Amino acid sequence: MVPNPGDTDGYSHRGGAVPENTADDALRFPGRRQRRGGQRWPRVSPVTDTGSVRPRATDFDAAYFQSYAHLGIHEEMIKDSVRTDTYRKAIYHYQEHIAGKVVVDVGCGTGILAIFCAQAGARRVYAIDASDIAVQANEVVKANNLSDKVIVLHGRVEDVEIDEKVDAIISEWMGYVLLYESMLGSVVTARDRWLKPGGLILPSHATLYMAPITHPDRYSHSIDFWREVYGIDMSAMIPLAKQCAFEEPSVELISGENVMTWPEVIKHVNCYTVTMDELESVAAKFNFKSMMRAPFHGFAFWFTVQFGGPADLHAEDDTPSSDSVISHNICVDGSPRKKHKIANKPIILSTAPEDPPTHWQQSLLYLYEPIDVEQDQVIEGSVTLSQSIENRRFMNIRIQYATGGRSFVKESVMR
């Protein structure tokens, strides 16, 4: 990744000790892909409600949408070839459900996914975005002579009006730790307002994973550096260095060699059935067994999304089929899956450490003090991911864990 010039240790952070009711910081919303050194967005007035029972836009929402008006975010997303190529592949894979049909693109950004759908033969595509990037998206549509097919709607999904039901919904809604930014709620709103029975949602399922990690190089880079600087004993800086480096969630790339155990599933999401209430708080228990003797430095989160067809509506639960849950051969119970051929292998977008890197990278929550762990030593506990009461687009993270006869709690906020 390109280091954020606002982060002195060269890593991208979210969270911090700033109280959630601090007015200035409450409106700072850099967005999941923003790299602008913690720049605060200006105050803005709430969007006027249309009079429906749908939720009114808040100042936080307005700041969030304004952050996506910056072109750099969209450039980073489009240049993520793993992301963009997978979406394009999925659109053409399900072309029979898109050609001649009506599609909604939730959070269209520059309009690239909406244009992919039009190129795949969609009869009409409603490209919705509450950010001012919608203005440029409309110009892109005109420049590609698609104004007769792609209609750009500048506004929130909760507020814009579409006078027909749609056959498909496409959206790139995933944030760090999968659910950061709470954009999935907009997909749920679009689904409940407009999607025809048996319609298509891309992606259809998502799975969030968690695992303990060891990362000595990162610890040395951020902490051990201060033990001696140019022959000067600066160890007095170490407590502050730990607070600055590890208080907040960090977004960075790790490798499979950093992962100490088989990952465990924290949350499955079925986009056809998930509810708003279900997204407010996610809780799971974990029981990891270390595969190595190493210092335990923290926890990593990553996700996969599956592009399944409308047939997935007939599944009895929210879990994707066992042949298609994971791209990295891990069962839901954390055990290794036996490799076998899959007749209709689903399209998967993975942000796992061993897969090609994406702009999401991995989300890491470091411990202030590493813990020496023996091979086969158990790390167990629970994790809760919840929307901030003040700003639902922020994520509160609480991890209770125990190992080697000691218990700990790690709390942070991804802002």
C-alpha positions as CSV (number, residue, x, y, z in Angstrom):
1,M,0.0,0.0,0.0
2,V,1.0,3.6,-0.3
3,P,1.8,4.9,3.2
4,N,-0.6,7.6,4.4
5,P,1.4,10.7,4.9
6,G,-0.7,11.5,8.0
7,D,0.4,8.2,9.7
8,T,3.9,8.5,11.1
9,D,4.4,4.7,11.2
10,G,3.5,4.3,7.5
11,Y,0.4,2.2,8.1
12,S,-3.2,3.1,7.6
13,H,-5.2,3.3,10.8
14,R,-8.8,3.6,11.8
15,G,-10.2,4.2,15.3
16,G,-8.6,5.9,18.3
17,A,-9.2,7.3,21.7
18,V,-11.3,10.3,20.7
19,P,-14.7,10.1,22.4
20,E,-17.5,9.4,20.1
21,N,-19.4,12.5,21.1
22,T,-16.5,14.8,20.2
23,A,-18.2,17.1,17.6
24,D,-15.3,17.8,15.3
25,D,-14.1,14.2,15.1
26,A,-17.6,12.9,14.8
27,L,-18.0,14.4,11.4
28,R,-14.6,13.2,10.2
29,F,-15.3,10.3,7.9
30,P,-12.4,9.4,5.7
31,G,-14.2,6.4,4.2
32,R,-12.9,2.8,3.8
33,R,-10.5,3.7,1.0
34,Q,-9.7,7.3,1.9
35,R,-6.0,8.1,2.3
36,R,-5.9,11.7,3.2
37,G,-4.1,11.9,6.5
38,G,-7.1,12.2,8.7
39,Q,-8.5,15.3,7.0
40,R,-11.7,16.5,8.6
41,W,-14.7,17.0,6.4
42,P,-16.7,20.2,6.8
43,R,-20.0,20.2,8.5
44,V,-23.0,19.8,6.3
45,S,-26.8,20.0,6.8
46,P,-28.9,16.8,6.8
47,V,-30.5,15.8,3.5
48,T,-34.2,16.7,3.5
49,D,-36.4,13.6,4.0
50,T,-39.0,12.8,1.4
51,G,-41.7,12.4,4.0
52,S,-41.5,8.6,4.0
53,V,-40.8,6.4,7.0
54,R,-37.3,5.7,5.6
55,P,-34.5,7.0,7.8
56,R,-33.5,10.6,7.5
57,A,-30.0,11.4,6.4
58,T,-27.7,12.6,9.2
59,D,-24.7,14.9,9.2
60,F,-22.6,11.8,9.4
61,D,-24.2,10.4,6.2
62,A,-23.6,13.7,4.4
63,A,-19.9,13.7,5.4
64,Y,-19.7,10.1,4.3
65,F,-21.2,10.8,0.9
66,Q,-19.0,13.8,0.5
67,S,-15.9,11.7,1.1
68,Y,-16.7,9.6,-1.9
69,A,-16.8,12.7,-4.2
70,H,-13.0,12.6,-4.1
71,L,-11.7,10.9,-7.4
72,G,-8.8,9.2,-5.7
73,I,-11.0,6.8,-3.9
74,H,-12.6,5.6,-7.2
75,E,-9.3,5.4,-8.9
76,E,-8.0,3.1,-6.2
77,M,-11.1,0.9,-6.5
78,I,-11.0,0.7,-10.3
79,K,-7.3,0.0,-10.3
80,D,-7.9,-3.0,-8.0
81,S,-8.0,-5.5,-10.8
82,V,-9.0,-8.3,-8.5
83,R,-12.1,-6.4,-7.5
84,T,-13.1,-4.9,-10.9
85,D,-12.3,-8.0,-13.0
86,T,-14.3,-10.2,-10.6
87,Y,-17.4,-8.0,-10.8
88,R,-17.2,-7.8,-14.6
89,K,-16.8,-11.6,-14.8
90,A,-19.8,-12.1,-12.5
91,I,-22.0,-9.7,-14.6
92,Y,-21.2,-11.7,-17.8
93,H,-21.6,-15.0,-16.0
94,Y,-25.1,-14.0,-15.1
95,Q,-25.8,-12.3,-18.4
96,E,-29.0,-14.2,-18.9
97,H,-30.4,-12.6,-15.8
98,I,-29.2,-9.1,-16.9
99,A,-29.7,-8.9,-20.7
100,G,-33.1,-7.3,-21.5
101,K,-33.6,-6.7,-17.8
102,V,-33.8,-3.8,-15.3
103,V,-30.8,-3.4,-13.0
104,V,-30.0,-1.2,-10.0
105,D,-26.4,-0.3,-9.1
106,V,-26.3,0.8,-5.5
107,G,-23.5,3.2,-4.9
108,C,-22.5,3.5,-8.5
109,G,-19.5,5.8,-8.1
110,T,-18.0,6.5,-11.5
111,G,-20.7,4.2,-13.1
112,I,-18.3,1.5,-14.2
113,L,-20.4,-1.4,-12.9
114,A,-23.6,0.1,-14.3
115,I,-21.9,0.4,-17.7
116,F,-20.7,-3.2,-17.5
117,C,-24.4,-4.2,-17.0
118,A,-25.4,-2.1,-20.0
119,Q,-22.7,-3.6,-22.1
120,A,-24.0,-7.0,-21.0
121,G,-27.4,-6.1,-22.5
122,A,-29.4,-4.6,-19.7
123,R,-32.5,-2.9,-20.9
124,R,-32.2,-0.2,-18.2
125,V,-29.8,0.5,-15.4
126,Y,-30.5,2.8,-12.5
127,A,-27.1,4.0,-11.2
128,I,-27.6,5.5,-7.7
129,D,-25.1,7.5,-5.7
130,A,-25.6,10.1,-3.0
131,S,-22.1,11.5,-3.6
132,D,-21.4,14.3,-6.0
133,I,-19.4,11.8,-8.1
134,A,-22.8,11.0,-9.6
135,V,-22.4,14.2,-11.7
136,Q,-19.3,12.9,-13.3
137,A,-20.8,9.4,-13.6
138,N,-23.6,10.9,-15.7
139,E,-21.0,12.5,-18.0
140,V,-19.2,9.2,-18.4
141,V,-22.5,7.6,-19.4
142,K,-23.1,10.3,-22.0
143,A,-19.5,9.9,-23.4
144,N,-20.2,6.2,-23.9
145,N,-23.5,6.9,-25.7
146,L,-25.5,4.9,-23.0
147,S,-27.9,7.6,-21.8
148,D,-30.7,5.6,-23.3
149,K,-29.9,2.7,-21.0
150,V,-28.2,4.1,-17.9
151,I,-30.1,6.5,-15.7
152,V,-27.9,8.2,-13.0
153,L,-29.9,9.1,-9.9
154,H,-28.1,11.5,-7.6
155,G,-29.4,10.8,-4.1
156,R,-29.7,8.2,-1.4
157,V,-31.3,4.8,-2.1
158,E,-33.7,5.7,0.7
159,D,-34.9,8.9,-1.1
160,V,-34.8,8.4,-4.9
161,E,-37.8,7.0,-6.7
162,I,-37.9,4.3,-9.3
163,D,-41.3,3.6,-10.8
164,E,-40.8,0.0,-11.6
165,K,-39.6,-3.3,-10.0
166,V,-36.1,-4.4,-11.0
167,D,-34.6,-7.8,-12.0
168,A,-31.2,-7.4,-10.5
169,I,-29.2,-5.4,-7.9
170,I,-25.4,-5.0,-8.1
171,S,-23.3,-3.2,-5.5
172,E,-19.8,-3.1,-4.3
173,W,-20.7,-2.4,-0.7
174,M,-18.0,-4.2,1.3
175,G,-15.9,-2.2,3.8
176,Y,-13.0,-3.1,6.0
177,V,-13.9,-6.0,8.3
178,L,-16.6,-6.5,5.7
179,L,-19.3,-4.4,7.5
180,Y,-17.5,-1.1,8.2
181,E,-19.4,1.9,6.8
182,S,-22.7,0.0,6.9
183,M,-23.3,0.3,3.2
184,L,-24.9,-3.1,3.1
185,G,-28.0,-1.5,4.7
186,S,-28.5,0.5,1.4
187,V,-28.5,-2.8,-0.5
188,V,-31.1,-4.2,1.8
189,T,-33.2,-1.1,1.3
190,A,-33.0,-1.4,-2.5
191,R,-33.8,-5.1,-2.3
192,D,-36.9,-4.5,-0.1
193,R,-38.1,-1.5,-2.2
194,W,-37.6,-2.7,-5.8
195,L,-36.3,-6.3,-6.3
196,K,-38.7,-8.7,-8.0
197,P,-39.3,-12.1,-6.4
198,G,-36.5,-14.4,-7.7
199,G,-34.4,-11.5,-8.7
200,L,-30.6,-11.4,-8.7
201,I,-28.3,-9.8,-6.2
202,L,-24.5,-9.5,-6.9
203,P,-22.7,-10.4,-4.7
204,S,-25.1,-12.9,-3.1
205,H,-23.2,-14.0,0.0
206,A,-20.4,-12.8,2.1
207,T,-18.3,-14.4,4.8
208,L,-16.1,-12.7,7.4
209,Y,-13.1,-14.5,8.9
210,M,-10.8,-13.9,11.9
211,A,-7.5,-15.4,13.0
212,P,-4.7,-14.7,15.4
213,I,-1.5,-13.4,13.8
214,T,2.2,-13.1,14.5
215,H,4.0,-10.1,13.0
216,P,7.4,-9.4,14.6
217,D,8.6,-7.1,11.8
218,R,5.6,-4.8,12.3
219,Y,6.2,-4.7,16.1
220,S,9.9,-4.0,15.5
221,H,9.1,-1.3,13.0
222,S,6.7,0.5,15.3
223,I,8.0,-0.2,18.8
224,D,11.6,-1.5,18.9
225,F,12.7,1.5,16.8
226,W,12.3,3.7,19.9
227,R,14.7,1.7,22.1
228,E,17.7,3.5,20.8
229,V,17.7,6.3,18.2
230,Y,21.1,7.6,17.0
231,G,22.7,6.2,20.1
232,I,20.1,8.0,22.3
233,D,17.9,6.0,24.8
234,M,14.4,6.8,23.7
235,S,12.7,3.9,25.5
236,A,10.6,6.4,27.4
237,M,8.7,6.8,24.1
238,I,7.6,3.2,23.9
239,P,4.4,3.4,25.9
240,L,3.2,6.3,23.7
241,A,4.4,4.4,20.6
242,K,2.3,1.4,21.5
243,Q,-0.7,3.6,22.0
244,C,-0.2,5.4,18.7
245,A,0.5,2.2,16.7
246,F,-1.9,-0.3,18.2
247,E,-4.8,1.6,19.8
248,E,-6.6,1.8,16.4
249,P,-7.4,-0.9,13.8
250,S,-4.8,-1.0,11.1
251,V,-5.3,-1.8,7.4
252,E,-2.3,-3.5,5.9
253,L,-1.2,-6.5,4.0
254,I,0.0,-9.7,5.7
255,S,0.8,-13.1,4.3
256,G,-0.3,-16.5,5.1
257,E,2.9,-17.0,7.1
258,N,1.6,-14.4,9.6
259,V,-1.5,-16.4,10.4
260,M,-1.0,-18.6,13.4
261,T,-4.2,-20.8,13.2
262,W,-6.9,-21.9,10.9
263,P,-9.3,-18.9,10.6
264,E,-12.8,-19.1,12.0
265,V,-16.0,-17.7,10.5
266,I,-17.4,-14.7,12.4
267,K,-20.4,-13.9,10.2
268,H,-22.1,-15.3,7.1
269,V,-24.3,-12.8,5.2
270,N,-27.0,-13.9,2.7
271,C,-27.8,-10.7,0.8
272,Y,-31.2,-12.2,-0.2
273,T,-32.4,-12.5,3.4
274,V,-30.2,-10.4,5.7
275,T,-32.1,-7.7,7.8
276,M,-31.1,-4.3,9.1
277,D,-31.4,-5.5,12.7
278,E,-29.0,-8.3,12.0
279,L,-26.3,-5.8,10.9
280,E,-26.4,-3.7,14.0
281,S,-24.3,-6.1,16.0
282,V,-22.4,-9.2,15.1
283,A,-21.1,-11.5,17.9
284,A,-19.2,-14.8,17.7
285,K,-17.2,-17.1,19.9
286,F,-13.8,-18.5,18.8
287,N,-11.5,-21.3,19.8
288,F,-8.1,-21.2,18.0
289,K,-5.3,-23.7,18.3
290,S,-1.9,-22.3,17.4
291,M,0.0,-24.2,14.6
292,M,3.3,-22.7,15.6
293,R,5.4,-21.5,18.5
294,A,5.5,-17.7,18.0
295,P,4.7,-14.4,19.6
296,F,1.0,-13.6,19.3
297,H,0.6,-10.0,18.2
298,G,-3.1,-9.6,17.4
299,F,-6.0,-10.6,15.3
300,A,-6.6,-10.2,11.6
301,F,-10.0,-10.0,9.8
302,W,-10.7,-10.6,6.1
303,F,-13.6,-11.6,4.0
304,T,-14.8,-13.3,0.8
305,V,-17.9,-12.6,-1.2
306,Q,-19.7,-15.1,-3.5
307,F,-21.5,-14.2,-6.7
308,G,-24.3,-16.8,-6.6
309,G,-27.4,-16.9,-8.8
310,P,-31.1,-16.5,-7.9
311,A,-31.2,-20.2,-7.2
312,D,-29.5,-19.5,-3.9
313,L,-32.9,-18.1,-2.7
314,H,-34.0,-21.7,-2.2
315,A,-31.3,-22.4,0.4
316,E,-32.7,-23.2,3.8
317,D,-30.3,-21.0,5.7
318,D,-28.0,-18.0,5.3
319,T,-24.9,-20.2,4.6
320,P,-23.6,-20.5,1.0
321,S,-23.3,-24.1,-0.3
322,S,-20.4,-26.1,1.3
323,D,-18.7,-26.3,-2.0
324,S,-18.5,-22.5,-2.4
325,V,-18.2,-20.8,1.0
326,I,-14.4,-20.3,1.1
327,S,-11.8,-19.7,-1.6
328,H,-9.0,-20.9,0.7
329,N,-10.2,-24.4,1.7
330,I,-11.4,-23.8,5.3
331,C,-14.6,-25.2,6.6
332,V,-17.1,-23.3,8.7
333,D,-15.8,-25.1,11.8
334,G,-12.2,-24.0,11.1
335,S,-10.9,-27.4,9.9
336,P,-9.2,-27.8,6.6
337,R,-11.4,-28.8,3.7
338,K,-10.5,-31.6,1.4
339,K,-9.9,-30.4,-2.1
340,H,-12.3,-31.7,-4.8
341,K,-13.6,-30.7,-8.1
342,I,-16.7,-28.5,-8.2
343,A,-19.1,-28.8,-11.2
344,N,-20.2,-25.2,-11.2
345,K,-17.6,-23.4,-9.2
346,P,-19.0,-20.1,-8.0
347,I,-17.3,-16.8,-8.6
348,I,-15.4,-15.7,-5.4
349,L,-13.8,-12.4,-4.5
350,S,-11.4,-13.1,-1.7
351,T,-9.3,-10.7,0.5
352,A,-7.6,-13.6,2.3
353,P,-3.9,-13.2,3.1
354,E,-2.8,-16.0,0.8
355,D,-4.8,-14.7,-2.2
356,P,-3.9,-11.9,-4.6
357,P,-3.9,-8.5,-2.8
358,T,-6.8,-6.1,-3.0
359,H,-7.3,-2.5,-1.9
360,W,-9.1,-3.9,1.2
361,Q,-5.9,-5.6,2.3
362,Q,-6.5,-7.1,5.8
363,S,-7.8,-5.4,8.9
364,L,-5.6,-5.9,12.0
365,L,-6.2,-5.3,15.7
366,Y,-2.8,-5.4,17.5
367,L,-2.2,-6.2,21.2
368,Y,-0.2,-3.7,23.2
369,E,2.0,-6.5,24.5
370,P,2.8,-9.6,22.4
371,I,2.1,-13.0,24.1
372,D,4.5,-15.9,23.6
373,V,2.4,-18.9,22.4
374,E,3.4,-22.5,22.1
375,Q,2.4,-24.9,19.3
376,D,-1.1,-26.3,20.0
377,Q,-1.8,-23.6,22.6
378,V,-5.4,-22.5,22.6
379,I,-6.6,-18.9,22.2
380,E,-10.3,-18.7,22.9
381,G,-12.9,-16.0,23.5
382,S,-15.5,-13.9,21.8
383,V,-15.7,-10.9,19.4
384,T,-18.4,-8.3,19.0
385,L,-18.7,-5.9,16.1
386,S,-21.3,-3.3,16.5
387,Q,-22.5,-0.1,14.8
388,S,-21.7,3.0,16.9
389,I,-24.7,4.4,18.5
390,E,-23.8,7.9,17.5
391,N,-22.7,7.1,13.9
392,R,-23.8,3.8,12.5
393,R,-21.0,4.0,9.9
394,F,-18.4,3.6,12.6
395,M,-17.6,0.1,14.0
396,N,-17.0,-0.7,17.6
397,I,-14.8,-3.8,18.0
398,R,-14.6,-5.7,21.3
399,I,-12.5,-8.8,21.7
400,Q,-12.4,-10.9,24.9
401,Y,-9.7,-13.6,24.8
402,A,-7.9,-15.9,27.0
403,T,-4.7,-18.0,26.5
404,G,-2.1,-19.5,28.8
405,G,-4.3,-19.0,31.9
406,R,-4.7,-15.3,31.4
407,S,-7.6,-13.2,30.2
408,F,-7.7,-10.0,28.3
409,V,-10.0,-7.5,26.6
410,K,-9.2,-5.4,23.5
411,E,-11.5,-2.6,22.4
412,S,-11.3,-0.2,19.5
413,V,-13.3,1.9,17.2
414,M,-12.9,1.9,13.4
415,R,-13.7,5.4,12.3
